Amino acid sequence: MYVRRKIRGSLIWRFAWKNLLWFTVWSTLVTFSYQWLQRRGIDISIPFLPLSTIGIAVAFYIGFKNSQSYDRFWEGRKIWGSIVNYSRTWANQVLGYVTTAEAEKALTLLHRCQGHPASPYLSAPCLGECAAHPAPPHHDFGPEEL
C-alpha cells in the first residue's frame, strides 16, 4: 500500500516503463503504416458513426454494471452493520445476566468468541472487575462446562 501524499515519477516509471515503451512502438507502427498505405491510395480509415455508437452502448453497459456493484456493496454494508448491532446486543445481554460468581466463567466464554463481530465490544470497560484477567487459552467447551 502506498501511503505518501504524492506519487514520485520514478515510481511510475519503475512500474510503467514496459507499457509505455510497447504502446509508443505500437502507435508509431500504426501511424507509419497508415501514412504509407495512404500514399499508395489505400484508405483504411474507420467511419466515426459505428465507433461512437458502440462506445455509447459500452458506456451504458459499464454504467449499469457499476451501479449494480455499488448496490451490492451497500447491501453487504447494511448486513454487516446489522450483524455488529446484534452482536453488541448479545454481548450486553450476556454481561447483564452474569453475576459476580459466574463472572470468571462468562469472561472465559466471551473470550472464546474472539472471532465474533462483537469481540471489539467485549473490552475492559464493559467487563468491570473481571477486566484485569487475561484471555484464557483457547479450548473447546463440553456441554458440562456450559
Secondary structure, 3 states (H helix, E strand, C coil): CCCCCCCCHHHHHHHHHHHHHHHHHHHHHHHHHHHHHHHCCCCCCCCHHHHHHHHHHHHHHHHHHHHHHHHHHHHHHHHHHHHHHHHHHHHHHHHHHCCCCCHHHHHHHHHHCCCCCCHHHCCHHHHHHHHHCCCCCCCCCCCCCC
